[in-house]
Amino acid sequence: MSCLFQAEPFMNGTSSVYIEQMYDAWRKDPTSVHASWNAYFQNVERGLPPGQAYSAPPRGLPSVQGTAAAQLPLQSVDEHLKVQLLIRSYQTRGHNIADLDPLGINCVDLTDTTPPELEPSFYGLTEAHMDREYLLPMSTHIGGAHKSLKLREIISRLKKIYCSHTGVEYMHLTNYEQLEWVRQRFEEPRAAELTHEQKKTLFKRLIRSTKFEEFLSKKWPSEKRFGLEGCEVLIPAVKQVIDASSAAGVDSIVIGMPHRGRLNILANVCRQPLPKILTQFSTLEPADEGSGDVKYHLGVSIERLNRVSQRKVKVAVVANPSHLEAADPVVLGKVRAESFYGGDKNGDRSMALLLHGDAAFCGQGIVMETFNLNDLPAYTTRGTIHIVVNNQIGFTTDPRCSRSSPYCTDIGRAVGCPIFHVNGDQPEAVMHVCNVAADWRRTFKKDVIIDLVCYRRYGHNELDEPMFTQPLMYQRIKNTTQLLGAYQKQILAEGVANEQYVKDEVTKYNALLEDAYDAAQKVTYVRHRDWLDSPWDDFFKTRDPLKIPASGVSKEKIHHIIDKFSSVPSDFNLHRGLERVLKGRQQMLKDNNLDWAVGEALAFGSLLLEGTHVRLSGQDVERGTFAHRHHVLHDQKVDQKTYNPLNDLSEKQAQYTVCNSSLSEYAILGFELGYSLVDPNSLVIWEAQFGDFANNAQCIIDQFVSSGQSKWIRQTGLVMTLPHGYEGMGPEHTSARLERFLQMCNEDDEIDLKRVAFGPTFEAQQLHDTNWIVANCTTPANYFHLLRRQITLPFRKPLIIMSPKSLLRHPLARSPIEDFLTGTRFKRVIPENGSAVNSPDQVERKVYYELFAARKYLNLESKIALCRIEQISPFPYDMIEKECAKFKAAELIWAQEEHKNMGAWGFVHPRFQCLLEKEGRLLKYAGRLPAAAAATGNKFTHYAEQKDILMQALNVGKSDLAGFKS
C-alpha cells in the first residue's frame, strides 16, 4: 500500500481499513463497488503492485446504468475517491470538532485541534467542486433515498451528523456489522427527530429534575446533597434508557452511581416516596439498629409500571460509599446473579446501568478491571450501559491535569465500546443517543458509553466555592441559561406546548414537593430498612434467629459424593497424575481418613444435593493454587473438553459454578459480593490466590463486606478464603493479614461477666450481632461444618477464613467420617482430649501440628495441653472460660506463627484477660517479635523463628529440640 500512498497524495494510512472493507465487498460482489474500485482490485488480483494497479481513468466516464444518478455526469475517479475519503474522515474524526461543551469554553477532546483531513482542501477539493454531484459510497447512509449528492450537501450533512451536538466514536470497532449498525443509526436522515409527545415527555422530566434540586436548595440551602444542577438532563436520559430497555423486554435494571444526582435519581427515576427522601434532611432518631449512611450514599429497590412500555420493571440503585467507582463490579455481580436465577442466559431481562464522573471514569483502576469482565464466560452480564456525567472537572482539578487521554472515555476503546459524546444542553440529542445505546445493548449484548458533557453549577458540593480554582469557568456558568428555560422556549416556539401547559406542569410538580415536605415534617423517626437495595422478602419470616441447626450429613450422602468426586466418564481421557489423585480419594474413604480437598467437596456436594447453589470464584480456583482441588478436569486428547464431578451428582441438584477469574482482586471480590446479595440460599465464595492479595480488594472489604450491614441493613453470606501460613515463602504469600480483619470486628473486648449468661443461645446471639465471622480451621471436618453453617444459619454474615497451604496435604490434618455425620456441627474450640493437666497452650491452626509433633518428640503429652481456637471472632468466651477452668493452676500461653504486632494476639489478649482477671491469671505470648514485614525471606531465619516459637510455647531450651524436625 505504501507505493499507492506515494503515488496518490489523497490517500494516507488512515484509509487502509476503508480499502479493506471495499475489498471484502468486491470479493463478494464486484458490482457492489464503484467501477473505479472494480478496475483497481482486478489489477491487484492480476499481480500488479498497488502503485501500478491504480490509474486515473479519463474524465467524463459514462454514468452507471440503473442508478438514481443515471443522467448525472460523473466526475473523475480520483475526485470520487477523494470524496469517499472525506466522508470516511468525518466518520472517523468528526467527533473531534463537535460542539459538545454547553459552556462553549472547553474542547472536550484535550487535543483541541481540527484534524486536517476534515478539510476538503486536504484532498485537493476546492470551491469549484462544491456544486458537483458525486455518487455516495456504500459506506455511508447520509443520502437516504438519494444515491448521489452535491459535495456541498455531503459536507453539510456530515457536519450535522458528526460535528454538531453529538460526537460519535465508533470507527475503532473491529466488527463490520457493529460498525455499519452504528453508522446507519446516526447517518440516516431524520434519525434523531422526536415527536411532539416525546418532546412533552422530555419537558416534564426536565421539570422534575430541575424543580427537585431547586426545592432542596430552597429548603436546605446549607446542606450537602451533591445536586444535579448543570446536568439536569441526566434524569430524562436515565429514564429514556429505562423506557427503551423495558420496551425491549428488560424487567430488572440495576443502577450503580456516585453521589452526584443520587437523590434526584431516587426521587424521579426510582420514585422512592418523597417524604422518605426529605426526612433524610431532618435530625431524627433511627427506629432500627446500624450506623446508617449519609443520604447521598443510600440505595433502594422498587418495582413499578413503566408508563411507556406498559410493563413492570424493577429498578435498584446499589448503595455506594464515597469511593466513587467501587460499586461498579457489585452492580455487575447482582445482574449476573439475577440472570442466573432467572434462567436469563442471554441477558434479555436483567441489565446494568452504571453512572460515572469524568475524572473517576478515567482515573480509577477499578473501571478497567470491571470493563475486563465484559466477555468473560462466568462474569459477563451481556452488556452494560455507561453514562459519564462529564462536568469537565474533578473536584477542583482540570481535565488536563487528571488524564493523559484526549477523552475521559478513551478507556472504552480498549474493549470495543462505541462512545457517544453529547452536549448536555441539547436534550433531544441526548434522547437520541440514549435510544441508540439501549438498542445497541439489546442487539449486540455489549457495553456502550454515553459521554454526557455538562457542567457543575455549584462547587463540588453546595458548600464549596469553585471560584477559588476555576474563576473563568464559573463566571461563564453564572451567565448560562438553565436548560429547562432554554428548552421551554424551544417547545413554545415550535408549537409543541403553550404557556398554560408549561405553567400547569410546573405548578403540579411544585405542589407535589410541598405536600411531601409537609408529610415529612410529621415524621418522628427514620428507618434504615427503607433503603434496602437488595431485599430478601421471605427469608427471615420463618426462622428463629437464635437457633443454629446441626450441619452434619448422612453416611450414604458422603459415600455418594466421594464416589462421584473420584470418578470420570468412561470416554474421558484423564491425566495420569490425576488418576492417582482420584484413586487416593477412594482410598481415603476406605481408610476413614479424609483430607482437606475431600472435606471441601463434601460441603459443596451436600449443599448442591440439598438444592443450594454454590459458586466458587477466584484466580486458578478450578485446579486450586496448590493443585489440591481439581474440580474441573481436562481431557488430555480433546481440546476444551472438561468434566466437573460436582455437577454430576444428581439430576435434581443445584448448579455448581467454579470459575477461574481474571487477574483481579478488587473487581472480582466486588462482583462476588454483588452476586451474594441476590439470593440468601446460595454459597458464594471468593478465594484469593494467596491471602495477602486480598489487600488489592481492600476497598470492597472495608466499605462493603465489613460494614455493609451496619450502613445499609444489607446482609451477605459471602465467604472469603485466604491462604495463610508461615512456610518460608517470604514477606508476601505468607500472611492474609488476620489482624486487619480482627481489628474491624465490631465485638467489644470487654464483657460484663456478671450480666452475660453463657447459655445455649450465647453462640447464636454472638453470630447474630457480629459484622462478620473470622475463622482459622485445623481440620477438614471443621472446615466442612463452617461452610455448611453459612447456609444453616437463620441469617447471613460474611465469613473470613484463613485457609491452609501446607495443611492441605499434611498427614495429621485429616478427619474421620464420623466427624461429618448427621448431628455433628462446627466446633468453635477444639479442646485437648489427652491426659495433659499442667499447662494449656491456646493455639491456632498450622502451628498446632508443629507443637503437637514437638510435644510428642519431648514426651510432654501429660504435661502440656493444646487447645485450638477455630473461630477467633466472635470470640468464644463461653468455651474459653470452660477450658481455662480445667487448668486452674496452669500457665496459659497463646502460641501463634505471626509477629506479635500481627495475627490474633492483639485481639485475643484483652479478651482472655477479661475472663482471667478475676482470678489474677495472665496469658503469656509465644511467637515472633514485632516486625514491619509479614515474614522473613531467608529460609534459615524462618526455621530458626519457627523453632523459637516451639521453645517458648513448650518452655524448653534450644538443645531440647536439637534433633527435632517439623
N, C-alpha and C positions, 0 to 999 in steps of 0.2 A: 504494500500500500504506500510505502514511502515514496516510490517513484511517481505514483499518481499524485501525491500531495505536492511534490516538487514541480510537476508539470502543470498542475491546475491550482492556482493560488486560492480559489474559492473554497477548496476543501482543506480540512485540517483533521487532527487526531480525534476530535470530539465526534466526527461523523462516522466513526467505524461501526458503532452499534447500529446506527441507522442503515448503513450499507449492508450489514449482516442481515438485518430484518428484510430488506428489499431482496437480498439474495435468496433467503429462505422462501419468500413468497414466489420468487421467479422459478425456483426449482419445482414448486408445487404446480404452478400455472404461469407459463411465460407471458400470457396475455393479461395477467393481473397487474403488471407493472408498465410504466411508460415505455414507448418504443425505444427511447434512448438507452434505458437500462437493459432492455432486452438485448440490444446490439452489444452493449458493453459486456454483459455476462456471457454471451455467446463467444465473444473473442477470448475472454478469460478461460472458458472451458476448452477452447482450442489450443491453449498453452501460451498465449501471448502474455507478456509481463503486464501488470496493471497500468504502467505508464503508457504502454503502446496499445492496450486494449481499448482505450478511450480515444475517440477523435471527434471533434465537434462537427456535426452534420451541417450541410448548407442551410442558411436561413430560409424561412418561409416554407417549411415542410407542410404537406397537405394535412388537414385535420384528421384525427382519428374518427373513423365512422362509428355511428351508433351512440355517440355521447351527446350530452346536452350542449356541448360546445362545438358541434359539428361544423357550424358555419363561421366559427371564430378563427382568425388566422393565428396559428401557433408561433410563438417566438422561438428563438434558437434554443437548442437543448442545453447549452451552458447556462442560459438565463433560467431555464426551467429548474435546473439543478440548484442554482443559487437560491431560488425562491424556496425550494424544498428545504435547503439547509437553514434558511432564515426561519422558516416555520419551526424546524426542529430546535433551533436556538431559543425561541420563545418558550417552547415546551420544556426545555432543559433549564434555562436561566431566567425566564421571565419573572420568577418569584423574587429575584434579587432587586428588582426595581419596583415591586408592587407597593402601593400606598397602604401601608399596614399600621402606621402609628397614628392613633387618634389625636395625639398632640401635635403631630407634624414636625417634631424636632429631632427624632432619632431615626436612624435606619436600623430596622430590626436585625438585618444582616450586618454584622460588625465590619465586614469588609468595606461596606459603604462605597462601592464603585459600580459603575454601569458597565456590564460586560460588553466589550466592543462588538461581539458577534450579534448583538441585538440591533445594531445599526445597519441599515441597508447598504451604506457605503462600504462596510466591511467586505461585502461581496461584489462591489463594483456596481451596485444598483443605485441609480440616480433619480432625480425628479422626472426625467424623461421616461422612466419605466413605470411610474406610478399608475398611469391610466391604461396600461396594457393588461390584458387578461391572460391569466395563467391557469392551466389545469392544476387542480389540487391533488396532492399525492394521497395514496391510500392511508397514510399515517396521520391523517387529521380528519376531524369532523366539523370544522368551522363552517363549511359551506352548506350544511344541511342538505337540502334537495339540489343545491347547485353543485355542479362538477367543476366549475371554474369561477374565479373571481378576479377583479382587478387588484393589482398589487396594493393600491391604497386601501381598499376594503379588507384585504387579507391582513395587513398590518393593524388596521383599526380593530378588527375582531380579535386578533391575537392580544393586543394591549388590553382590551376589555376583559378578556378571559384570564390572562396570566399576570397582568400588571396593574389591575385596578385595586380592589379591596380584598382580593384573595390571592395568595401566593401558593401555587401547587407544586410540591416536590414529589415527583413520582418516577422520573426517568432513571433513577437508580435501581428500580425494580428489575429483577432478572427474569421474571416470568412474563412472557409476552401477553398472555391472556389477561393477567392482572394489570399490566401497563395499559393495554388497549381499553380495558374496562374503565380505568380512571380517566383516561383521555376522553372517552365518549361522554362520561358523566359531567365533565366540565365544558367540553367544546361544543356540544350540540346547542344550537340557538334556543334561547328562552328556557334553558335548563334550570336556571336559578330563580325564576319568577314565582311569586306567591299569589294565591287567590285572595280576594277581599276577606273571606272568612279567616284564612290563615293569618292575614295581617292583623285582624282584630284580636285573634287569639294571642298573637305575639305582643300586641299592645297591652292587653290585660295582664299578661305575665310580667311585662316591664313595670306596670303599675305596682303589682305585688312586690316585686324585687326592690323597687325604689322606695316605695312608701313604707315598707317594713323597716328599712335602715333609717329613714327619716324619723319614724316613730320612736325607735330605740334611742336615737341621738337626742331627741327632744325630751324623753322621759328620764334618761340616764346619761347625761352629757359627759360625765366624768368616769364612766365605766368602760373598761376594756371589753370589746366584743369582736374585734377584728372584722369590721364591716366590709361590705362588698362595693362601697361607693367607688365608681370608676370602672367597675366591671359588672354593672347591673345585668348585662346581657347573659351572664352565666346561668341565671335561673331559667330563662327561656331556652338556653342551649341544652341544659341537662334535661329539661322536660321534653324537648324535641327528640333527644336521643332515646328517652324512655318511650315516648309515643311511637317512634318508628320501630324500635325494637319489640315493643309489645305487639304491634300490628304484625310483626314478622314471626310471632309465636313465643317470644321470651316471656316467662312468667315470674322470674326472680332476678332482680338486679341488685348486686352488692356494690356499694359505693365506698371507696376509700378516699380520704381527702385530708388536707391540713386544716388549720384553724380558720383561715380567712374564708368568710362566707358560710361557715358551717351552720350558724343559727338560721340564716336565710334558707339554706337547703333543708334543714329540719322543718322549718315552718311552711315553705312554699313548694317543696318537692315531695317530702315525706308526708306533709300535712300532720305533723305532730300537733296535738291541740295547743293553741296559742297560750292559754293560761299556764300550761306546764312549762313553756319556754320562758314566759315573763316572770314566773316565780323564781327562776334561777337568778334574777337580779336582786331578789329580796334577801334579807338576813333572817332565814327561817331555820329552825331546828329540823334535822332529818328524822324521819319516822323509822328508819331501819339502820342497821349497822353498816360499817365501812367508812372509809375516808371520803368517798365521793370524789368528784373531779370538777375542775373549772368548766363552765358552761360550754366553752368553745372546743372542748375535747369529747363531748358526750356523743353517744351513738343511739340508734333506735332501729326498730324493725316493725314495719307497718304494711299490712296488705290492704289494698283498696282497688276500686274500679277505675281503670283508665278511661277517661271520657272520650278520648279519640278512638282508641281501638275497641272500646266496649268489652274489654277483657280484664279480669282481675290480675293484678301484678303486685308482687311483694317487693318492697324497696327497703333495703337495710343499709344504714350508714354505720360503718365499723368505728367504734371508739378509737381515738388516736391520742398518743402522747404528744409532747412538744417536738419530738424527733420526727421531722416533717414527713419523711417517706417511709417510716418504719412499718406502717400498716399495709404497704403495697403487697408484700407476699402473704400477709394474713388474709387479705381480701381474696387473693387467688386460691389459697387453701380452702376457704369457705366455699367458693364457687365450685372447685373441683369436687369437694365432698357432696355438695348438693347435686351435682351432675351424677356422681357415683350412686348415691342412694336413690335418685330418681330415674336411674337407667337411661340417662341422657348422654349417651356416648359421643354424640356429635356437637354438644354444646348448643343445642337449639333452644333450650328453655331456661338456662341459667347463664348469666353474663356478669363480667366485672367491668365497672366504670371507675377509673382512677383519675382524680383531680390532683394537679401538681402546681407548685410555684415554679417560676422560671429559674431562679437561682438554685433551688433544691434539685430540680429535674436534671440539670447538668452537673451539679456539684456533689450529689450524694451517690456513693458507690452502690447502695442497695438498689438503685434504679436499674443499673446494668445487670446486677445479679438477678433481679426479678424478670427483666426482659429475656434473659437467657433461658428462662423456664418455658418460653413460648411453645416450642415444638418438642419438648422432651416428653416421651410417651406417658410417663407416670405423673407428670405435673401440668401438662397443657390444659388450658381452660378454653381452648378453641377461640382465642381472640379476645383482646381487651381493648376498650375504647379509652384513650388517654386524652384528657383536656388539660392543657397547660394554661393556667391563669397567669399570663405573662404581663405583669405590671411594670416590667422593664427596670426592676430594681430589686436588690436583695437586702432588706432592712435599710442599710444606708449605702450599700456597695453598688456601684455602677456595673453594668454588664461587662464592660471592657476589663474590669478588674476581677470578674468572677468566672469567666470562661475563656477558653482558648479557641473555641469553635465559632464559626460565623453565627449559627443559631443555637439557642438553648436546647433545641430539639434534635440536634445532629446525631445524638446517640441512637435515635430511631433508625437511621440509615444503616447501621451495622446489622440490624436484624430484619431488614427489608420491609420497613413500615412506610406506607405513604404518609406524607406530612402535609397538612393543610393549614397554612398560615392565614389568619383572617383578622381584619380590623374590627375590634370590639365595639366600635361606634357605628358599625354598619350591620344592624341586626338581621336584615334579610339575607345578607351574605353568610352570616353566622348560621342561620337556619339551614341554608343550602348545604354547607359543609357538614353540619350535624346529620342531615339526612343521608348524605353520601357516606359518612363514616359508619353509620348504623347499617347501611346496606352493604358496605364493604365487609364488615364483620360477619354479617349474615351469609354473604356469598362465599367468602374465602376462609372464614374462621381464623383470621389472623389479626394481629394488632394494628391499630391505626392511631395517629396522633393529630389532635386539633390544637394548634398554637393560637390561643385566643389573646391577641395583642391588645392590651388595655392600659390602664394606669391606676394608681392608688391615690384617691383624692386627699386622704389624710396621711399621717405618718404610718410607721409600721403598725402602730395601734393608735387608738383615738387620743391618747395622752402624749404621743410622740410629736416632736417638732421637726418636720422634714426640711425646713428652710435652712437649718444649720448646714446641711450637707448637699442638698440639691436645690439651691435657690432659684436658678433659672427655670428648671423644670416645674417647680411649684408656682412660680409666677404665671406660667402658661396654664397650669391646671386651674388656678383661680379664675381665669378668664375663659375657661372651656365650658360650653353649654352642656348641661346634663343630658344624657342620652334620652331619657323619657320625654323631655321637652322637645328635643330635635325630632324624634320620631312622631310625636303628636302633631307637629307642624306638617310633617310629610303626609300622614294619612288624612289630615284635614284638606290639604292641598289636592290630594288625589281623589277626594270624594269618597274615601273608604268609610269615614265616620264624620259625624257633625259635632258641634260644640256640646250639645246636650248629652250625647252618648259619652263623650270624654268625661264630662262633669259627673254624670251618674256613676260611671265605673270607679272613679277616684273616690267619690263620696261613699260608695258601697264598701270599699275595702278599708277606708279610714274608720268607718263605723264598726267594722268587724274587729279592728285593732283596739278601739276604745272599749268595746264590750269585753274583749279578752282581758284588757287591763283591769277593768272593774272586777271581773271574776277572780283575777289573780290576787287582788287586794284582800279578798275574803279568805284566801287560803292561809292556814296557820302552820303548815309544815310542808316539807318536800320529801319525796320518796325517791331513793336511788333506783329502785326497781322499775320506775317509769322509763328508764333509759337503757333497757336491755337491748343489745344489738343481736343477741343470739339466744332467744328464749327457748326453754325446754318445757313446754306447757304441761305435759303429763308425767314428767319423770319423777317428781318429788311427792306426788299426791298419795301414793300408797306405801311409802317407805318410812320405816321407823329410823330416824337419824341416829339413834343410839344403839342400833343393833347391827353387828357385823357377822354375817354368816360365815361358817367354815368354808374353806376353799379347796379341800381335797376332792379327788375323783375316784371312780371305781377302778378296781384292778383290770377289769375287762377293757375299759377305755384306754388305760395305759398300754396294755399289750397291743391293742389295735393300732394306736398311734405309732408306737415304736416299730411295729411290723411294716407299716406304710412308710415310715421315715427311713427305713433301712432297705428299701427295695425300689427297683425301677421296672418299667415295662420291658417285656422280652425283646423288643426290637430296638432298644435304646443302647447305644454304644458308649458305655461308661469308661471313664479314665481308670486305668489300672490302680492308681493310687487311691482313688475314691472307692474302688471295690473293697479295699481293705478297711476304709472308714465305715462303710455300710455294714460289713461283717462285724466290725468292732461294736457297732450299736447293738446288733443282735446278741453279741456275746455279753455285753453289759446287762442286758435283760436277763440272760441266763444266770449271770453271776450275782444278780441283785445288787448292782453297783453302778449307778447311773451318774454320768458326768454332766458338766455344765450345759453343753450343747443339747443333750437329750432332755435335761430339765427344762430348758427354754422351749424346746419343741413340744414338750408335754403341755406347757402352759398355753402356747399358741393353739396347738391342736385341739385341746379340750375346749377352749373358748370357741373355736371355729365350729366344733360339733354342737355346741350349745346355741349357735346362731349369732355369735358376736364377731363382727368384722374386725380383723387385725390388719394394721398397716405398719410396716417397719421400713423406715427410710433413713438414708444417710450414705456417706461415702463408702462404697465397697461392702455394703451390708449383705448382699446376696451370698457372697462367699464368706464374709467376715474378715475384718482386717487381719486377724490372726489365723485365718484358714481353718476355723473350727466349726463354722455354721453349715455351709454348703446347702442352703435352702433352694438354690437354683442350680440344677445340674446341666451340663452342656454336652451334647452328643459330640463324640470325637471324630465323626465322619460326615455328619450333615450340618452344614453351616446354619447357625442361628436356631437350631432345634434344641429346645430346653425342656426340662421336666422339673416341676415343683411338687414334691411329695405331699406337702401340707395342703395343697389344693386338690388332692386326690384322696381325701379321707372318706368322703361320703357324698352322695348326690345332693343331699339336703343341707350340707354345711354352708357356713358363711364364706365369703371370699377372703383369701389371704393375699394381701398385696405386699410384696417385698421388692424394693426398688433401689438400685444404685442411684445416688443423686449426682448432680453437678458438683464441682469442687467449690462448694459454697456452704458456709455455716449460717450466716445471717439470714439469707433468703430462705433456705431450706427449713430452718427451725421455725421461722415465721410462717411459712407455708403449712407445716405440720400443726402448728398451733391453731391456725385458722381452720384446718381440716377437723381438728378435735372438737371445735365449738359447735359443729352442726348436729351431731348425734352422740349423746352420752353413752349409748350402748355400743361403744367401739373402743378398741385398744389401739391408740396411736402412739408410736414410739419413734423418737429420733435418736440415732446413735452417732456419736462423734467418732471419727476415725481414731483419735486419741483425745483423752479428756481435756487437755489444755487447749485444743482447737475450739472449745466452746466459747473462749473469750472473743472470738470473731463474731459471735452472736450475742455479745453482752447486752446490747440494747434490747433485744427481744426478751432476754432473761430478766433484766431489771424492770423494764417498763410494762411487760405483758404477763410473763409467767409468774413472777413472784408477787406482783401487786395487782394483777388484773381483777381478781375478785373483790378486793378491797375498794378499788376505784370505780369499777363498772358493774359490780354484782354479777360477774360473769365467771362461771366455773369451767374448769377444763380438767380432764383426766390425763393430759399429755404426760408421757414418760420420756425422760432423758437418760440414756445410758452412756456413761462417760468412763472409758477405760482409765484406770488409775492404779498406780502401784510403783514402788521403788525397786527397779531391777537393773540399775546401772546404765540406763539409756540416756542419761544426761538431763540438763535442765528442762528441756522440752520432752514431750512423750512420757512424762513421769506423773505429773500431778494434774488432776482435774480441778484443783483449787477448791477442795472441800470447804475450806474455811470461809470462802466467799458466800457459798450457798447457806452455810450455817449462820453467817452474820446477818443474812437477810430474812431469817426466820422470825416470825412475829411473837415467839414464845418468850415469856418473862423468865429470867434466870433466877428469880426468887419467888418461891411459892409459900403461902402460909400453910404449914403442915397441920395447924390446928383447925383450919377451915376447909381443907381439901380432904375428901374421902376417897381413898384408893379402892373404890368398889368396882363392881362388874361393868359399869358404864364409863369408867375413867378413860380407858383407851379410846373408845368411840368419841367421847367428848373432846379429847385432845385432837383427834384427827379432824373432827368437825370444825374446830376453832382455828386450826393452823392454816397458814397460807400455802404451805407445801410440805411434802414429806422428803426427808433425806435419809437414805439407807446405804448400808455397806455390807452386803451379804457375804457369808462364808461358805454356804452350802448350796448345791443345785436345788435342793428341795425348798429351801427358804426363798430362793430367787423365784421359783415356780409359784409359791404361795403369794409372794409380794406382787407379782404381775397379775395373778388372778384376783387378788384383793382389790385391785383398781376397779374391777367390774362388779365385785360383790358388795363394795361399799355403797351405802344408800345416798351418797353424794359424790362429787368429783373433786379431786385435788391433784395438782401436779406432783409427779414423783421423780426425784433426782436420785439416780443410782450410781454409786462409784463401782463400776463394773470391772471384772478382773481381766488380767492378761495371762500371766503365768499360771494362775489357778485354773485356767480353762482345761489344762491337761495334768494338773497336779494329782498324783495318785491318792492323796488323802482328801482332796476336795470332791468327794463322791457322796451320794446319798442312796440308801436302800429304798425299795419301792414302798415300804411301809410308811415312809415319811411323806408320801404323796397321796395316800389313800383317803377315802371319804371320812370326814370328821376331823382331819388334821387342818392346821392353819398356820399362818405366818407367826414366827417366833421373834418378838422384838428383842429378846435377850436369850442367848443360849448359855445356860449356866454350866458350871463344872459338875460332871456326873461321877467323877472319880473319888478317891479317898483323901484328897488334899484337905488340910484343915488349917494351915498356918497363914499363908499369905496369898490372897487372891489378886491376880493381875487382871484389870479391866482392859480388854484389848479390842482392836478392830481388824477384821479381815486378814490380809495376807500375812501380817506379822504373827498372827496366831499360829499358823502352821510351822513357822520357824521356831517360835517359842515352844511349841508342842514337841518338836523334834529335839531341841536343845534340852528341854526338861527331861525328856526320856534318856538322852545321852548322859545326863548328870544324875540320873536316878532320883529325881526330885518330885516324882508324881505324888508322893504322900505329903509333901510339904508346901507345894505351890499349886494353887487352883487358877485355872484360866477361864475367865468369863468373857463371852463375846457379846458386844453390844451391836446388834444388827440394824436397829433403827435408831439413828442418832437424834433425829428431830421428827416429830415431837419426842422429847426426852422421856424415856420410860421410868419416871420417878418411882412408880409403884414396884416395879420389878427390881430396880437397883437397890431400893431400900430393903427389899426382901433378901437379896443376895448379900448385901453388906451385913445384915443381921446374922447370917450364917457364920460369919467370921469376925465376931466382935473384938477379939484380941489380936487380929491380924493386921499387918501393914498393908495398906491399899496403894496400888501402883497403877497408873494409867500408862500403857505402852502404845506408842504409835511410830510409824515409819517417818512421818513428815517432820519437818523442822518445828521447833517449839512455837514459832510465830505463825505456823500454818497448821493444816489438819484440824482435828476436832478438839485439841486441848483447850483452846480459848473458850470453846463453847461448853464443854463438859465440866471443866474445873469449877466454875461458880455453882453449877447445878449439884455436883457432888457435895460441895461444901454446904449447900443449903440443907442437904439431907444429913450431913455428918456433924455439923457444928454443935448440935445439942449434946453430942457425945464427946466433943472435943477432939475428934479424929481429923486427920489430914489425908489428902490424896497427893501422892508423890508422882513426879513425872519421869518417864523413861523414854527417851527419844533423841532426835538430833537437836543440836543447838540452833538458836535463831540464825537465819541467813537471808540473803537477798534473793538468790536464785533458788528455784524449787528443788534442785538436786545437783549433785556433782557430775561432771562429765568424765571423771577419772575412775576407772574400774577399781584400782587399788583402794582409793579413798572410799568408794562406795562399799566395798566389802568390809573395810575397817569400821565404817559407821554402822553397818548392819550388825556386826559382831558386838559393837559397843552398846547398841540397844539391848541385845540379849543379856549382856553382862549387867546392865543397870536393872533390867526387869527381873532377872533371876538372882540378883545380888551375889554374883560370883566374880572371880578375877579373870584376867586375860589368860592365865596359864590353865585355868579350868576348862576353857574352850579351845585350847590349842589344837586339838585334833578334830574338832567338830567342823563339819561342812553341811551347810543348809541345803 
